[in-house]
Structures are given as C-alpha cells and as structure tokens.
Amino acid sequence: MLLSLTLARSSGYIVSTVFGAIGLPKGYYSALIMVMALPFIYIILLSAKKSIVKPFWLVSKYWLPWIVYLFIAGLPTAEGVWKLQMYIGIVLLPAMLIVLMALADPVVFQKYFMKVLLFLNIIILAIIYFNIVKVNVIEGAEGIERLIWLSRGIGLSIAYILITSAWRKHIVLNAALVVVLFSIMIYIGSRGPVISLLLTIGFFFAVKNRKNITTIILSTLTTIILIIAFLNVGYLTDFTRSFAIHGKTAAARGQTVAIHRNTSKITHFADDRLSAYTPTLRIFGDHPLVGVGLGQWWKSYQKENRLPDWLKAKTIEKKMRGQMDVQYPHNIFLEILAELGIIGMVCFLLLFLPFRRIFSLSNEYNVLCLLGLLYACSSSDITQNSAPMIFNLLSILRARGLLPSSDEDTDITRQAAS
C-alpha cells in the first residue's frame, strides 16, 4: 500500500505481478486494491490527532462534479466502466488516502512523503534493473527501457530537491543525487518527462527571479539549450530508447531492423503525436458538449478512416511498441475534450479551485503539479496521470494552512515536541 500511496509509478506493475501469481482475474485488481485500502483508512482515522472530517471535505468537495460526471459518462459502456474503475482504483483512492494521511499528521507527512517517494524510486530502480524481482513491465521493452515508467517519479523527486530548501543541509550529496537521477532519466530514454522537467525547472527559476532580467534570460536560454542538447547531441541520445522508433535485431529470423538516426526519431515522435492530436480535435469537433463517452476515444479514432497510413501498414512495428499506444491520445486535455466534452473539461478544471493559490511559488506542490500537467500533455491518459491531481490536493492543503511548508518543518517539529 505504501507503493500505491506514492507516485513511484510502481504499484500497477508490482500489484499486477502479485495478483497474477495467485490467479486473480485482471478485472478484479482495482476492486481488491480498494478493499485492501479499507483497513488503512480506519488506521489513519484512528491515528489522527484531531477530527479531520471538516478539512477533508474542504479539499475533496472540488472533486464531486468531476467524479459524478465520470460516472455518468462511463457507466453506459463496458470500456467506460473499465476506465472508471481504473481511475477510482489508481487515482481517486490513493489521492484521498494521501489527503487523509496529510491531515492525520501534517508534520510527519510533510517530513517524509517526498522522501519516501525518492527512496522507493531508487529501491525499485535497483530491484528491476538487477532482476532481483521479476516484475511485469512494458510489453516488448528491453534492457533499461523496461524502467521507462519510473522516469516520471524520478523527475518529481529531482524537481522537489531543486525547488525546496529542505535538502540544502547536504548540498554536495543532493547535487550528486540530482545528477545521477537525471542521467538515469536520459539513459532510460524518457523523452517527454525529461523535457517536462527541464521546462518546469527553467520556469521556476525564471519566475522566482522575475525581478532580475539577467537571471530570467539566463534561465530561459539554459532551458532551451539543454532541451536542444538532449534532443540532438549524439552521446546523450545514443543512450535513449525512443518512444517513437524501436530498432532491434531478429537473429532467429535472419533479419535486422536498423535503428534510425536521432533526427528521424524526433521527427517520427512528433508525427506520432500529431497523428493522434489532429483526429482527436476532429472527434471533439463532432461532439463538443459531452464528448463521445468515457473510454470511447479508440473506437471513435478508428471510424471514418482516421488511422494514419503508417499505422495501417503491416510491419514488424504493427503492435506499436515504440511507436504509439493508440488506446489514448497521449494528451490529457485532448482526451477529456474528446471523451467528456466541454462539460467534462469544466469539471476537470474545477479540481484546481481556488485558482489564485496556484501562482504561489512558495508552495512547492504547485510546481510539482505543473510538472505533472506537462507529463500529462504528452503521455498516457487520466488513469495514469495522477501527479497533477494529487499534488494539486496537497497544494490546497498548504494554501489552507493544513500542511506546513518545507521551511517550517524544523520549527513545527520543535513546537510539537514541546
């Protein structure tokens, strides 16, 4: 459960391995996770130092329109029910449990939550890479690319280290840790998360030093240079495993598929995303108000010959491993517009109320929420993009004075002890 209550991007794979080993049908995974969570909810409520019912309602009420609309849009179809169940088990339940933990003991939560995430990322990275435990990973992935799902959690840890003062007690150690973790992200081949991380950190330092024009210019230029270098410098990109092209040698069949040069990878990566974005906008245009229904994007995408030519071709890459997972449009905003329409988008944006506190850089969870949203603009769907929703909840807690800031940890801990 500790894995499920963090953003280490590990619970889905590890839980499915355990459940698969005992022969549990996949359709019951999320339901069993929710049942397993009930004792933890009871323990959290018992351990709370004061009543948390009122503050819990204070932050969770923003979710009601969104959840109700998901039920309305999801229940009519089997795909909708499946996606709704996935969202409840993977996003909603962990998010609410995290809020309960934060409210039960704000000081302990603030002190350990992000540290636990960092610890789990490192431990799981070692476990999977050295094959200490056999874990279900991306089908068809090889080598270090099997860890690509960990890159977003690692990016969140890097961002937290850089934007808070909580880690400055050991500057050399943390600097080395950031370099190592960032190198791992590049080595894994996580193009979207790396670019999102660079944009977020560059934006943070530019806005934080907005009164200093020189710093703003330097931050912007540095961010641009790093992104260009990441996409084009050979000795870096040779280590990456592209989301768009996955070259491999099939020795048994006596045939070789050449690995494309980096430029081709970038072009094809962009083409893949556009091949999803453009039809998705057309789907939204056909059903602007309520969308086509939760989980119905893929069916709508196939209609009226919307599939691009490269996807129709009978090639070795037909399963789209390394090209594009066509079960979702790889952009959470376009996904919501296409499946849930304008009404769904409004309900989703209500999650982020009140909007004013989002612009406070002293609230580190706002920066992590931004990073999560950037992740969600290029990868996965609403059931796998929990970061912006969870960190937004923590941001609300901080803005309401229900969660201490990083800088306050020491003083608050002393006061609590006295």
C-alpha positions in Angstrom: 0.0 0.0 0.0 2.9 2.3 0.6 3.8 1.9 -3.0 0.2 2.7 -4.0 0.2 5.8 -1.9 3.2 7.4 -3.6 3.8 8.4 -7.2 6.6 6.0 -7.8 4.7 4.6 -10.8 5.3 1.1 -9.5 2.1 -0.1 -7.8 0.3 -1.0 -11.1 3.2 -3.3 -12.2 4.0 -4.8 -8.8 0.4 -5.4 -7.8 -0.4 -7.0 -11.1 2.5 -9.3 -10.7 1.4 -10.4 -7.3 -2.3 -10.8 -8.3 -1.3 -12.6 -11.5 0.7 -15.1 -9.4 -2.3 -16.0 -7.3 -4.5 -16.3 -10.4 -6.8 -13.4 -9.7 -8.7 -12.2 -12.9 -7.5 -8.8 -14.1 -11.0 -7.3 -13.8 -10.8 -7.7 -10.0 -7.4 -6.0 -9.5 -8.7 -2.5 -8.8 -11.6 -3.8 -6.7 -9.3 -5.8 -4.5 -6.9 -2.8 -4.1 -9.9 -0.8 -2.8 -10.9 -3.5 -0.3 -7.3 -3.7 0.9 -7.3 0.0 1.5 -10.2 0.0 3.9 -8.1 -1.1 7.0 -5.6 1.7 6.2 -8.4 4.2 6.1 -9.5 3.0 9.5 -6.0 3.1 11.0 -5.4 6.6 9.6 -8.6 7.9 11.1 -7.8 6.4 14.5 -4.3 7.9 14.5 -5.5 11.4 13.7 -4.7 13.8 16.4 -7.9 15.7 15.8 -11.0 15.5 13.7 -10.2 15.6 10.0 -13.7 15.3 8.6 -14.3 19.0 8.1 -10.8 19.7 6.5 -11.2 16.6 4.3 -14.5 17.9 3.0 -12.9 21.3 2.4 -10.5 19.9 -0.2 -12.4 16.9 -1.5 -15.5 18.8 -2.4 -13.9 20.1 -5.6 -13.8 16.6 -6.9 -17.6 15.9 -6.7 -18.6 17.4 -10.1 -15.7 15.6 -11.8 -16.4 12.2 -10.2 -20.2 12.4 -10.8 -19.6 13.3 -14.4 -17.2 10.4 -14.9 -19.8 8.0 -13.6 -22.4 9.5 -16.0 -20.1 9.2 -18.9 -18.6 5.9 -18.0 -21.4 3.6 -17.0 -23.2 3.2 -20.3 -20.4 1.2 -21.9 -18.0 -1.7 -20.9 -15.0 0.4 -21.8 -16.3 3.3 -19.8 -16.9 1.1 -16.7 -13.4 -0.3 -17.0 -11.8 3.1 -17.3 -13.9 4.4 -14.4 -12.8 1.5 -12.3 -9.2 2.2 -13.2 -9.5 5.8 -12.3 -11.1 5.1 -8.9 -8.5 2.5 -8.0 -5.4 4.1 -9.4 -6.0 7.8 -8.9 -9.0 8.7 -6.8 -8.5 6.3 -3.9 -4.7 6.9 -3.5 -5.3 10.6 -3.8 -7.9 10.6 -1.0 -5.8 8.4 1.2 -2.9 10.8 0.8 -5.1 13.6 1.9 -6.2 11.6 4.9 -2.6 10.9 5.8 -1.6 14.5 5.4 -4.5 15.6 7.7 -3.9 12.9 10.3 -0.4 14.1 11.0 0.7 17.1 8.8 4.2 17.4 10.3 5.1 13.7 9.8 3.6 13.7 6.3 5.4 16.8 5.2 8.7 15.4 6.5 8.5 12.0 4.9 6.2 11.9 1.9 8.6 13.1 -0.8 11.5 11.4 0.9 9.6 8.1 0.7 8.9 8.7 -3.0 12.6 9.3 -3.6 13.6 6.2 -1.6 11.1 4.0 -3.4 12.2 5.2 -6.8 15.8 4.3 -6.0 15.0 0.9 -4.5 12.6 -0.1 -7.3 15.1 1.1 -9.9 17.7 -1.3 -8.4 15.2 -4.2 -8.0 14.0 -4.1 -11.6 17.4 -3.3 -13.2 19.2 -6.1 -11.4 16.3 -8.5 -11.8 16.0 -9.0 -8.1 12.3 -9.5 -8.6 10.5 -10.3 -11.8 8.0 -7.5 -12.4 5.6 -7.1 -15.3 6.8 -4.2 -17.4 6.1 -2.6 -20.8 5.4 -5.4 -23.3 8.3 -5.7 -25.8 10.6 -3.4 -23.9 14.2 -4.5 -23.5 17.1 -3.6 -21.2 16.9 -0.3 -19.3 13.9 0.7 -21.4 11.9 -1.6 -19.1 12.2 1.2 -16.5 10.7 3.9 -18.6 7.6 4.1 -16.4 9.8 5.1 -13.5 11.1 8.3 -15.1 8.1 10.4 -14.1 8.5 9.6 -10.4 12.3 10.3 -10.6 11.6 13.6 -12.3 9.3 14.6 -9.4 12.0 13.8 -6.9 14.5 15.8 -8.9 12.2 18.8 -9.0 11.4 18.7 -5.3 15.1 18.7 -4.4 15.8 21.7 -6.7 12.9 23.9 -5.7 12.9 23.4 -1.9 15.4 24.3 0.8 14.7 21.2 2.8 17.6 19.4 1.2 20.3 22.1 1.5 21.8 20.6 4.6 23.7 18.2 2.4 24.3 20.3 -0.8 27.1 18.1 -2.3 25.1 14.8 -1.7 21.9 16.3 -3.2 23.7 17.8 -6.1 25.3 14.4 -6.9 21.9 12.7 -6.4 20.3 15.1 -8.9 23.0 14.4 -11.5 22.7 10.7 -11.1 18.9 10.7 -11.2 18.8 13.0 -14.2 21.4 10.8 -16.0 19.2 7.8 -15.3 16.2 9.5 -16.9 18.2 10.2 -20.0 19.6 6.7 -20.1 16.1 5.2 -19.7 15.0 7.2 -22.8 12.2 9.2 -21.2 12.0 12.0 -23.7 8.7 13.5 -22.6 9.5 13.5 -18.8 13.0 14.9 -19.4 11.7 17.8 -21.5 8.8 18.4 -19.0 11.3 18.5 -16.1 13.6 21.0 -17.9 10.7 23.3 -18.8 9.4 23.2 -15.2 12.8 23.9 -13.5 13.5 26.7 -16.1 10.1 28.3 -15.5 10.5 28.0 -11.7 13.8 29.9 -11.6 12.8 32.4 -14.2 9.6 33.3 -12.2 11.3 33.2 -8.8 13.9 35.7 -10.0 11.5 37.7 -12.2 12.8 41.0 -10.9 16.2 40.2 -12.3 16.1 40.4 -16.0 19.6 38.8 -16.4 18.5 35.8 -14.4 15.3 35.4 -16.5 17.3 35.5 -19.7 19.9 33.0 -18.4 17.2 30.6 -17.1 15.3 30.7 -20.4 18.4 30.3 -22.6 19.8 27.5 -20.4 16.5 25.6 -20.6 16.3 26.0 -24.4 20.0 24.9 -24.8 19.5 21.8 -22.5 16.4 20.7 -24.4 18.1 21.1 -27.8 21.2 19.3 -26.5 19.1 16.5 -25.1 17.3 16.0 -28.4 20.3 16.4 -30.7 23.6 15.6 -29.1 24.7 12.1 -30.1 26.4 10.9 -27.0 23.2 11.6 -25.0 20.6 10.4 -27.4 22.5 7.3 -28.2 21.6 6.1 -24.7 17.9 6.9 -25.0 15.3 4.5 -26.2 12.9 6.4 -28.4 9.2 6.5 -27.8 8.7 6.6 -31.5 11.2 4.1 -33.1 12.4 0.9 -31.5 15.0 -0.8 -33.7 16.1 -4.4 -32.9 17.7 -7.4 -34.4 15.8 -10.5 -35.0 18.5 -13.1 -35.2 16.2 -16.1 -35.3 14.5 -14.8 -38.5 17.7 -13.6 -40.0 16.5 -10.1 -40.5 17.6 -6.8 -39.0 15.6 -3.6 -38.4 18.0 -0.7 -38.3 17.9 1.9 -35.6 17.0 5.2 -37.1 19.2 8.2 -36.5 18.2 10.7 -33.8 16.7 13.2 -36.2 14.4 10.6 -37.6 13.3 9.7 -34.1 12.4 13.2 -33.2 10.5 13.8 -36.4 8.6 10.5 -36.1 7.9 11.1 -32.4 6.3 14.5 -33.3 4.4 12.9 -36.2 3.1 10.1 -34.0 1.7 12.7 -31.5 0.2 14.8 -34.3 -1.3 11.7 -35.8 -3.3 11.4 -32.6 -3.9 15.0 -31.8 -5.4 16.1 -35.1 -8.1 13.3 -35.3 -8.8 13.9 -31.6 -9.6 17.5 -32.3 -12.0 16.4 -35.1 -13.6 14.0 -32.6 -14.1 16.8 -30.2 -15.5 19.0 -33.0 -18.1 16.3 -33.8 -19.1 16.0 -30.1 -18.1 19.3 -28.4 -20.5 19.4 -25.5 -20.4 15.9 -23.8 -17.8 14.1 -25.9 -18.1 10.5 -27.2 -18.1 8.9 -23.8 -15.5 7.7 -21.3 -13.2 5.1 -22.8 -14.6 5.6 -26.3 -11.7 7.5 -27.9 -10.2 4.5 -29.6 -13.4 3.4 -31.2 -14.0 6.9 -32.5 -10.4 7.2 -33.7 -10.8 4.2 -35.9 -14.0 5.4 -37.6 -14.1 7.3 -40.9 -10.6 6.1 -41.8 -8.9 8.2 -39.1 -5.9 6.0 -38.7 -2.7 7.3 -40.3 -1.1 5.3 -43.2 1.9 4.2 -41.1 -0.5 2.6 -38.6 -2.3 0.6 -41.3 0.8 -0.8 -42.8 1.6 -4.4 -41.9 5.1 -4.0 -40.5 7.1 -5.5 -37.7 6.1 -2.5 -35.6 2.3 -3.2 -36.1 1.8 -3.6 -32.4 3.0 0.0 -32.0 5.6 -0.9 -29.4 7.9 2.1 -29.5 5.6 4.0 -32.0 2.4 4.9 -30.3 -0.1 3.4 -27.9 -3.3 4.1 -29.6 -5.5 3.4 -26.6 -5.4 7.1 -25.7 -4.4 10.3 -27.5 -1.3 11.0 -25.2 -2.7 14.3 -24.1 -4.9 14.6 -21.0 -6.7 17.8 -22.2 -7.4 16.5 -25.6 -8.5 13.2 -24.1 -11.0 14.9 -21.8 -12.3 17.1 -24.6 -12.9 14.2 -26.9 -14.4 11.8 -24.4 -16.1 14.1 -22.0 -16.6 17.3 -24.0 -16.6 20.9 -22.7 -18.7 19.9 -19.7 -16.0 17.3 -18.7 -13.2 19.9 -19.2 -15.0 22.3 -16.9 -15.5 19.7 -14.2 -11.8 18.7 -14.5 -10.7 22.3 -14.1 -12.8 22.7 -11.0 -10.4 20.3 -9.4 -7.9 23.1 -9.3 -10.0 25.6 -7.4 -9.3 28.1 -5.9 -7.1 29.2 -8.8 -5.4 32.1 -7.1 -3.1 30.0 -4.8 -1.7 28.1 -7.9 0.6 31.1 -8.6 2.4 30.9 -5.3 5.9 29.6 -5.8 6.4 29.3 -2.0 4.0 26.3 -2.3 6.3 23.7 -3.9 3.3 21.5 -4.7 2.2 24.0 -7.3 5.5 23.4 -9.2 5.1 19.7 -8.9 1.5 20.0 -10.1 2.8 21.9 -13.2 5.4 19.2 -13.8 2.6 16.6 -13.6 0.5 18.5 -16.1 3.4 18.7 -18.6 3.8 15.0 -18.3 0.1 14.6 -19.0 0.4 16.7 -22.2 2.4 14.1 -23.9 1.8 10.7 -22.3 -0.8 8.3 -21.0 -4.4 9.0 -20.0 -6.3 10.2 -17.0 -5.9 6.9 -15.2 -2.1 7.1 -15.4 -1.6 10.8 -14.8 -2.3 11.1 -11.1 0.6 13.5 -10.4 -1.2 16.8 -11.2 -4.3 15.8 -9.3 -2.5 14.6 -6.2 -0.1 17.5 -5.9 -3.0 19.9 -6.5 -4.7 18.4 -3.5 -1.6 18.9 -1.4 -1.3 22.5 -2.8 -4.8 23.2 -1.5 -3.9 21.8 1.9 -0.9 24.0 2.1 -2.8 27.1 0.9 -5.5 26.4 3.6 -2.8 26.2 6.3 -3.5 22.5 6.9 0.0 21.4 5.8 3.3 23.1 6.9 5.8 24.3 4.4 9.2 22.7 3.9 10.9 25.6 5.6 8.6 25.3 8.6 9.4 21.6 9.3 12.0 22.2 11.9 10.2 24.9 13.9 6.9 23.0 13.8 8.6 19.8 14.9 10.1 21.6 17.9 6.8 23.1 18.8 5.1 19.8 18.6 7.8 18.2 20.8 7.4 20.9 23.4 
